């Protein structure tokens, strides 16, 4: 079920409740129908609520600028201009771009946390 929902472009979200170390709820959400993810995106507060230990990393040598990753990115971290433009500060680490990249130009890597 997780694979099928990922293929459909849904973002997996695991809810970890206060006082717990393990997720209590796992859902697969879209930005248009899910009240939680949709609201976070509409009000641009998703970076304040969502977190991920991983982030997408692009290999510009492999990228063929097909734009498939742009349409898969729920968080609008990718856009096409003359070529692909990727703003990693908007990446929430869902991995939807990775699995649809036909040239294997995108991978997931550990997110570097800011000191402070």
HELIX and SHEET records of a PDB file:
HELIX    1   1 UNK A    2  UNK A    7  1                                   6    
HELIX    2   2 UNK A   35  UNK A   42  1                                   8    
HELIX    3   3 UNK A   46  UNK A   49  1                                   4    
HELIX    4   4 UNK A   68  UNK A   72  1                                   5    
HELIX    5   5 UNK A   88  UNK A   90  5                                   3    
HELIX    6   6 UNK A   96  UNK A  100  1                                   5    
SHEET    1   A 2 UNK A  11  UNK A  15  0                                        
SHEET    2   A 2 UNK A  25  UNK A  29 -1                                        
SHEET    1   B 2 UNK A  54  UNK A  58  0                                        
SHEET    2   B 2 UNK A 106  UNK A 110 -1                                        
SHEET    1   C 2 UNK A  78  UNK A  80  0                                        
SHEET    2   C 2 UNK A  84  UNK A  86 -1                                        
END                                                                             
